Amino acid sequence: MARKWFLRRVLVALFGLLCLLGSTTVIVTGVAVNDVTSKKIQDDLIAWVRSKGGSVSEKIEIRRVDPSDPTSYMGVFVKEPIPAKESLFVIPRDCYIDVFDTAAELDPEDEGVETAYFRNVCQLSKKLATEMKLGSESQYAPYIAYLKTQSPGQLPVHWSPQGKDLLRKVAVPGSPIVDWIDWNFKGEKNDCISSTSDKEGEISFEEHMVEMTMQRCFDSALIPIWDMVNHDNGKINTENDSMYEPGGLALRASRNLAAGEELLASYDKCLDCLGVEEEVGTPEILKDFGFVEHYPHRWVFTEQNIWLEVDANGEFDPYFGEAQNSTPSQEQLEFLKRELERLETVGETLLRDSDQGTVPDREWRTIQQFQKVATKDLDEVVEWYTAVGSNADEL
């Protein structure tokens, strides 16, 4: 599954949701939707986009990566060959659920950009909640019908208590990877969420609206179909115009596409992301979209002024400070060694198959995968700079 990003976040396809509305706390639970019903919802969504003046190519389809496996992820796929630059879809702005008129300005040079971003997510989540409650009466009814099939709990923030505790031990200490809702959307200063569930394993309606908005939004808008195109920085095969264009968001093939290919974009190297890739890496993709991305992986240690992008062959693009391919300081190298040692210890002591305990399978496999790629990537970087020392930038 997946989605996109805009100044920090959006997508992985989820799986099923029922909003049970009450007078106080509203609890949401997943609703299983068979593929026949799902296809009807998708067809209605496409017809609605076209009725608003948009377009969706007849050469693409929304389906599972493995049609024979009802648990495989959803994506947008090519049905017949498509030449480079051919239009894939255009989503009119009338189809966006957005808060453009009241959104806080996001200036990358402004130290308050993160606070402004969270304020926009909060606003958008409240608007989404209103439309979800309207259901078939919403002006976005076909899109809402699709979103109601999306289940809560796909992101680490709403994993099991056991899974969250284990991921905290794997992630860099102090990471918001499982605590970002508590830190940024609750409390006296962050009162976006006022109702929570008292029952373990249940998620309140407000919490799920924030989770869904963070996972699927593009800054201050939710954009149908575009939020179904999955992320893979190593295999991007699409290009798009800005979401702010008057005619809406247009997506094209960036090269010739063969039948059966999946349409892929980037959640952090995107047109309107405004420098997101400088601060977002593989841990943030897991936090905001719920999966460990394919190569290339990126590791950003802001406090240490370290930026690393590692490819599948173990080659990497480093920044230590402002200079590309520079040599790390002794302090930076020692930090990477300590982080690598910590990850290796976690793998040896906490992530043995015999120690899974009560951590659900999906969460356990994701945590193991994350720890393995983090360990592998940092090991290659540390080994290189330990071997070549101060001559690293000359080789």
Protein Blocks (a to p, Z undefined) as FASTA:
>chain_A
ZZddeehiaddddfbdcddddfklcddddddddfklmmmmmmmmmmmmmmnopacdfkbc
cddfblmlmkbccddddfbdcdehiafbdcdfklpccfklmoccddfklmklmmmmmmmm
mmmmmmmmmmmmnmmmpmklmmmmmmmmpcghkamklmcfklmmmmmmmmcghiaklmmm
mmmmgcjklmmbmbdcfbghiacfklmmmmmmmmmmghjaccehklmpccdfklgcbdcd
dfkbmnbpcdddfbdcdehiacdddfklcfklnomlmmgcfklmmmmnopacdddddddd
fknopacdddfkopacddehjbghiacdfklmmmmmmmmmmmmmmmmmmmgfklnmmacf
klmmmmmmmmmmmmmmmmmmmmmmmmnmmmlmmZZ
